[in-house]
Amino acid sequence: MKKRNLWLAVLLIVAGFVIAAMGLMAYTKKNLEELTNAAINDIDISELADGIYTGSYSMFPVSAEVRVTVKGQRITGIELLEHNNGRGAPAEVIPDRVVEAQSLNVDAVSGATHSSKVILKAIENALEGAVK
């Protein structure tokens, strides 16, 4: 009887883990689909006030925080302060692309689309604070 109760307890614990894992996978899939479809709103650079602005964006399982420097109505630098990602490290070139283009309208990095979008949304959030 004790052995049977032990097996039942183990089975219930395993079932609990399986249900939790399935829920987490569904949540992650939903978030990544939403992120794939997220619009990046370009900011009118001519309306930016000089200063240093921070912005962040998070959509589980990816998050980013940036510091954007604006001078003379130009984005002069973007520092990626934090980037929590899975295999999205190649997207860390996005800030340089934005500075070069002076626009948020840059291509996502192939194979790192979700991280690209999160970094772009963080930059967008920072620049929204710079609009005069």
Backbone torsions as a table, in degrees:
resi	resn	phi	psi	omega
1	MET	NA	-41.1	179.4
2	LYS	-64.4	-39.5	-179.5
3	LYS	-64.9	-39.5	179.5
4	ARG	-65.6	-41.5	178.0
5	ASN	-64.7	-37.7	177.8
6	LEU	-63.9	-46.1	178.6
7	TRP	-63.5	-38.3	178.3
8	LEU	-64.4	-42.2	178.2
9	ALA	-63.5	-44.1	178.4
10	VAL	-62.1	-43.7	179.1
11	LEU	-61.0	-42.6	178.9
12	LEU	-65.5	-38.7	178.7
13	ILE	-65.7	-46.0	178.8
14	VAL	-62.0	-44.0	178.7
15	ALA	-60.9	-39.9	177.2
16	GLY	-61.3	-43.9	178.0
17	PHE	-63.9	-41.5	-180.0
18	VAL	-63.2	-44.9	179.9
19	ILE	-64.0	-42.8	178.2
20	ALA	-63.1	-42.8	179.7
21	ALA	-64.1	-41.1	178.6
22	MET	-64.1	-39.8	177.9
23	GLY	-64.7	-42.9	178.5
24	LEU	-64.3	-40.5	178.9
25	MET	-64.5	-41.4	179.2
26	ALA	-65.5	-41.3	178.9
27	TYR	-63.5	-45.1	179.7
28	THR	-63.7	-44.5	179.7
29	LYS	-60.6	-44.9	179.0
30	LYS	-60.0	-46.3	-179.6
31	ASN	-62.7	-42.9	-178.8
32	LEU	-67.8	-35.5	175.1
33	GLU	-65.0	-42.7	178.0
34	GLU	-62.6	-41.2	179.4
35	LEU	-65.9	-40.4	178.3
36	THR	-58.2	-36.2	-177.4
37	ASN	-92.3	-0.7	-177.4
38	ALA	-66.4	134.0	177.4
39	ALA	-84.1	139.0	173.6
40	ILE	-102.3	117.6	-178.9
41	ASN	-89.5	119.4	178.6
42	ASP	-70.3	145.8	-179.0
43	ILE	-105.3	138.7	177.3
44	ASP	-73.3	106.7	-175.7
45	ILE	-59.2	-32.3	-177.6
46	SER	-66.9	-12.2	-179.5
47	GLU	-101.5	9.4	-176.6
48	LEU	-87.4	136.4	175.2
49	ALA	-89.9	145.5	177.6
50	ASP	-59.4	143.7	177.6
51	GLY	154.6	-178.4	177.2
52	ILE	-117.8	126.6	-173.5
53	TYR	-127.2	140.7	176.2
54	THR	-111.0	149.8	177.3
55	GLY	-150.4	155.6	178.5
56	SER	-144.6	162.8	176.5
57	TYR	-156.4	141.7	-179.2
58	SER	-142.1	132.3	172.8
59	MET	-143.2	101.9	-174.3
60	PHE	-44.1	126.3	15.3
61	PRO	-104.4	17.5	-175.7
62	VAL	-115.8	141.9	174.8
63	SER	-148.1	156.3	179.4
64	ALA	-150.8	152.0	173.3
65	GLU	-135.5	136.0	-177.0
66	VAL	-131.1	159.4	171.7
67	ARG	-124.6	120.2	-176.0
68	VAL	-111.3	129.9	177.0
69	THR	-105.7	128.1	179.6
70	VAL	-119.8	130.2	177.7
71	LYS	-146.5	130.1	178.4
72	GLY	60.8	39.2	-179.0
73	GLN	56.7	37.1	175.4
74	ARG	-136.1	146.7	171.7
75	ILE	-82.6	111.5	-176.0
76	THR	-95.4	-15.6	178.1
77	GLY	-172.0	148.8	175.0
78	ILE	-135.1	121.1	178.3
79	GLU	-105.1	127.1	176.5
80	LEU	-85.6	103.5	-176.1
81	LEU	-77.5	-36.2	-177.8
82	GLU	-152.6	139.5	176.4
83	HIS	-148.2	102.1	176.4
84	ASN	-95.2	118.3	-173.4
85	ASN	-148.0	167.5	173.2
86	GLY	-87.3	-91.5	178.3
87	ARG	-106.1	24.6	-174.2
88	GLY	-90.9	11.5	-179.1
89	ALA	-55.3	-34.9	178.7
90	PRO	-58.5	-21.1	179.9
91	ALA	-72.0	-6.7	-178.1
92	GLU	-69.3	0.1	172.7
93	VAL	-85.7	-10.9	-177.7
94	ILE	-55.2	-46.4	179.2
95	PRO	-56.1	-41.1	178.4
96	ASP	-64.2	-38.8	178.9
97	ARG	-64.4	-39.7	179.9
98	VAL	-66.0	-43.4	178.7
99	VAL	-62.0	-44.8	-179.4
100	GLU	-63.3	-43.7	-177.3
101	ALA	-81.9	-17.8	-172.9
102	GLN	53.7	39.8	-176.3
103	SER	-160.9	152.3	173.0
104	LEU	-85.1	-4.5	-179.2
105	ASN	-84.2	70.3	177.8
106	VAL	-122.1	155.7	-179.7
107	ASP	-71.6	143.3	172.6
108	ALA	-69.7	154.6	177.6
109	VAL	-79.7	126.4	-179.9
110	SER	-59.4	131.1	-178.9
111	GLY	86.2	-6.4	179.1
112	ALA	-138.1	39.7	-175.6
113	THR	-61.0	-44.6	-177.1
114	HIS	-65.0	-44.8	177.7
115	SER	-65.2	-37.6	177.7
116	SER	-59.2	-47.1	-178.8
117	LYS	-64.3	-41.5	-179.5
118	VAL	-64.3	-43.3	179.0
119	ILE	-64.2	-43.6	178.5
120	LEU	-62.5	-40.4	178.4
121	LYS	-66.1	-35.9	177.1
122	ALA	-65.1	-42.3	177.4
123	ILE	-64.6	-44.0	177.3
124	GLU	-56.3	-46.2	-180.0
125	ASN	-62.6	-38.6	177.7
126	ALA	-65.9	-45.5	-176.9
127	LEU	-68.9	-26.6	176.0
128	GLU	-60.7	-30.0	177.1
129	GLY	-77.3	-11.2	-177.7
130	ALA	-97.2	-9.7	-177.6
131	VAL	-69.2	128.9	-178.6
132	LYS	-66.3	NA	NA
